[in-house]
Amino acid sequence: MKTLYDVQQLLKQFGIYVYVGKRLYDIELMKLELSRLYDNGLVARDDYLQAELVLRREHRLELEKETKNG
């Protein structure tokens, strides 16, 4: 799992589609949903950790992009 798209596909397997309208908010909501899946034992630890790293990286990049533009 290397991209945000991969994380979206993981969530999609559980019927979770995230679209708030702002990429930063989408990433934050995906983090919450991923945590819920992991806490309930539906996602393997390795998949969870990889997805969490992807989401953290994407969140950081999106924040950098916002501060640069804003």
BAKE-57527 format. One record per residue: residue in three letters; y, z, x of N, C-alpha, C in turn. Coordinates in pm, 1 decimal. Layout:
REM BAKE-57527
<site ALA,<Y,Z,X>,<Y,Z,X>,<Y,Z,X>>
...
//
This chain:
REM BAKE-57527
<site MET,<-116.6,0.0,85.2>,<0.0,0.0,0.0>,<123.6,0.0,90.3>>
<site LYS,<200.5,-109.4,79.9>,<312.2,-124.1,172.4>,<445.9,-152.4,106.0>>
<site THR,<444.6,-193.8,-19.0>,<570.0,-232.4,-83.9>,<586.4,-160.1,-217.0>>
<site LEU,<707.8,-168.2,-268.0>,<736.6,-110.1,-398.5>,<652.7,-178.9,-506.6>>
<site TYR,<631.4,-308.2,-488.3>,<547.5,-382.7,-582.5>,<406.1,-324.1,-588.3>>
<site ASP,<352.2,-285.4,-473.8>,<219.6,-224.5,-469.9>,<216.0,-94.1,-549.7>>
<site VAL,<321.6,-15.8,-538.2>,<329.5,110.3,-613.4>,<338.7,79.7,-762.7>>
<site GLN,<416.4,-21.0,-798.3>,<427.0,-60.0,-939.0>,<290.9,-101.2,-993.6>>
<site GLN,<213.1,-172.7,-914.3>,<80.7,-215.5,-957.4>,<-13.0,-95.5,-974.4>>
<site LEU,<0.5,4.5,-889.2>,<-79.0,126.5,-902.5>,<-46.2,196.2,-1034.0>>
<site LEU,<82.2,211.6,-1061.9>,<124.0,277.0,-1185.7>,<81.4,195.8,-1307.4>>
<site LYS,<86.3,66.4,-1295.4>,<49.7,-23.2,-1404.1>,<-96.5,-4.0,-1445.7>>
<site GLN,<-182.2,32.6,-1350.7>,<-323.3,57.8,-1381.3>,<-338.9,170.8,-1482.8>>
<site PHE,<-239.4,256.8,-1491.1>,<-242.4,370.0,-1584.0>,<-151.5,347.1,-1704.2>>
<site GLY,<-104.4,224.9,-1719.2>,<-20.0,192.0,-1833.0>,<122.8,240.1,-1818.3>>
<site ILE,<166.1,262.1,-1695.5>,<301.6,311.3,-1670.2>,<387.0,196.7,-1617.8>>
<site TYR,<484.4,158.5,-1697.8>,<579.2,54.3,-1660.9>,<716.7,119.5,-1651.8>>
<site VAL,<781.7,104.8,-1537.8>,<910.3,170.6,-1515.9>,<1020.0,66.4,-1501.6>>
<site TYR,<1116.3,72.8,-1591.3>,<1236.7,-7.6,-1576.4>,<1349.7,64.4,-1646.8>>
<site VAL,<1437.5,125.5,-1568.2>,<1552.4,197.1,-1621.9>,<1675.1,106.8,-1617.3>>
<site GLY,<1678.1,16.2,-1522.0>,<1790.0,-76.0,-1510.7>,<1861.5,-65.4,-1377.9>>
<site LYS,<1844.2,47.1,-1311.7>,<1902.3,66.2,-1179.0>,<1788.2,97.8,-1083.7>>
<site ARG,<1779.7,21.6,-977.2>,<1666.0,32.5,-884.8>,<1646.7,174.6,-833.5>>
<site LEU,<1753.2,243.0,-800.3>,<1743.5,379.7,-748.9>,<1677.8,471.4,-852.3>>
<site TYR,<1717.8,458.7,-978.1>,<1660.2,541.2,-1084.0>,<1514.4,503.9,-1109.3>>
<site ASP,<1484.1,375.5,-1098.7>,<1345.0,331.2,-1113.7>,<1256.7,398.3,-1009.2>>
<site ILE,<1303.0,401.9,-885.5>,<1225.9,461.8,-776.4>,<1205.6,611.1,-801.4>>
<site GLU,<1309.4,678.7,-846.0>,<1298.6,822.2,-872.5>,<1200.3,850.3,-985.2>>
<site LEU,<1203.4,768.0,-1089.4>,<1110.1,786.4,-1199.8>,<967.0,756.5,-1156.2>>
<site MET,<950.4,657.0,-1070.1>,<817.0,626.2,-1017.9>,<762.0,743.9,-937.7>>
<site LYS,<848.8,811.8,-861.9>,<805.7,929.7,-786.5>,<754.2,1038.6,-880.9>>
<site LEU,<826.1,1059.3,-989.9>,<783.3,1160.4,-1086.8>,<649.1,1124.3,-1149.9>>
<site GLU,<635.4,999.3,-1190.7>,<510.9,955.5,-1253.3>,<394.0,963.2,-1155.3>>
<site LEU,<418.1,923.4,-1032.1>,<313.6,929.5,-929.8>,<269.3,1073.9,-907.7>>
<site SER,<363.4,1165.6,-901.4>,<330.7,1307.8,-883.5>,<246.5,1359.7,-999.7>>
<site ARG,<281.4,1319.0,-1119.8>,<205.1,1362.7,-1237.4>,<61.6,1311.0,-1231.0>>
<site LEU,<46.2,1186.5,-1192.6>,<-88.4,1129.7,-1180.6>,<-170.4,1204.4,-1076.2>>
<site TYR,<-107.6,1232.9,-962.4>,<-177.6,1303.5,-854.9>,<-213.4,1445.9,-897.0>>
<site ASP,<-118.8,1515.3,-958.8>,<-142.6,1653.0,-1001.8>,<-257.5,1662.6,-1101.9>>
<site ASN,<-275.6,1556.5,-1179.7>,<-382.9,1554.9,-1279.0>,<-512.8,1496.1,-1224.2>>
<site GLY,<-515.8,1468.2,-1093.8>,<-637.9,1422.4,-1029.4>,<-676.1,1278.7,-1058.4>>
<site LEU,<-579.4,1196.8,-1098.8>,<-608.6,1057.9,-1133.7>,<-589.3,961.6,-1017.1>>
<site VAL,<-517.4,1006.6,-913.8>,<-490.9,922.0,-797.1>,<-545.1,993.1,-673.2>>
<site ALA,<-613.1,917.1,-589.8>,<-668.1,973.0,-465.7>,<-554.7,1017.1,-372.7>>
<site ARG,<-584.3,1114.9,-290.8>,<-484.3,1171.3,-199.8>,<-424.4,1064.5,-108.4>>
<site ASP,<-508.6,979.0,-49.6>,<-459.5,875.6,41.4>,<-366.2,778.0,-30.2>>
<site ASP,<-404.4,736.8,-150.6>,<-319.5,646.1,-228.1>,<-186.5,712.8,-262.3>>
<site TYR,<-194.9,839.4,-299.7>,<-73.0,914.2,-332.5>,<21.3,921.5,-212.8>>
<site LEU,<-32.8,957.2,-96.6>,<50.9,972.3,22.4>,<113.7,839.5,64.7>>
<site GLN,<36.8,732.5,59.3>,<91.8,601.6,94.9>,<201.4,560.2,-2.3>>
<site ALA,<176.2,579.0,-130.0>,<275.5,542.6,-231.8>,<401.3,627.9,-216.8>>
<site GLU,<383.9,754.8,-188.2>,<498.4,844.3,-170.0>,<583.7,799.6,-51.2>>
<site LEU,<520.0,759.7,56.6>,<594.8,710.8,173.4>,<673.5,583.6,140.0>>
<site VAL,<610.6,493.6,65.8>,<678.7,370.8,25.6>,<800.6,404.8,-60.0>>
<site LEU,<783.0,495.1,-155.2>,<893.0,531.7,-244.2>,<1005.6,602.4,-168.7>>
<site ARG,<970.4,686.2,-74.2>,<1073.9,753.0,6.8>,<1154.7,651.7,87.4>>
<site ARG,<1083.6,556.7,148.1>,<1152.3,453.5,227.3>,<1243.6,369.5,138.8>>
<site GLU,<1193.9,326.2,25.0>,<1273.6,243.8,-66.0>,<1394.0,320.8,-119.1>>
<site HIS,<1374.5,448.4,-146.4>,<1484.7,532.9,-195.1>,<1593.6,543.3,-88.2>>
<site ARG,<1550.9,567.1,35.4>,<1647.6,577.5,145.8>,<1723.3,446.5,164.2>>
<site LEU,<1651.8,335.9,162.8>,<1716.3,205.1,179.9>,<1814.3,175.9,67.0>>
<site GLU,<1777.6,213.0,-53.1>,<1865.7,189.0,-167.9>,<1991.4,275.2,-158.5>>
<site LEU,<1975.9,400.8,-113.8>,<2093.2,487.2,-94.9>,<2185.6,431.4,12.5>>
<site GLU,<2125.9,382.4,121.5>,<2206.4,323.3,228.8>,<2282.3,200.8,178.3>>
<site LYS,<2216.8,121.6,97.3>,<2279.4,2.1,43.0>,<2397.6,38.1,-48.6>>
<site GLU,<2378.7,144.6,-129.2>,<2485.2,187.8,-219.8>,<2605.1,241.7,-144.3>>
<site THR,<2580.6,322.7,-41.0>,<2691.7,380.4,33.3>,<2764.5,272.9,114.5>>
<site LYS,<2690.4,173.7,159.1>,<2750.0,64.0,235.0>,<2840.4,-21.2,145.5>>
<site ASN,<2798.4,-41.1,20.9>,<2874.4,-125.0,-70.8>,<2981.8,-48.8,-145.1>>
<site GLY,<2968.5,80.5,-150.8>,<3054.4,152.8,-239.2>,<3161.8,233.2,-185.5>>
//
